């Protein structure tokens, strides 16, 4: 997410606006949360792909809950 924060800072600077430290922190926190959520989904999908047929419904439920 640092790249996105840098991009937003650059765009707002070009437009003559600034990004406050609080706004930048919010962007970085959202990026951190999105990364964690995507990592969890990737793990669950990998678990699903390697699970037995009887385990798949439970894992699928976890995937749906994460979405």
Secondary structure, 3 states (H helix, E strand, C coil): CHHHHHHHHHHHHHCCCCCCHHHHHHHHHHHHHHHHHHHHHHHHHHHHHHCCHHHHHHHHHHHHHHC
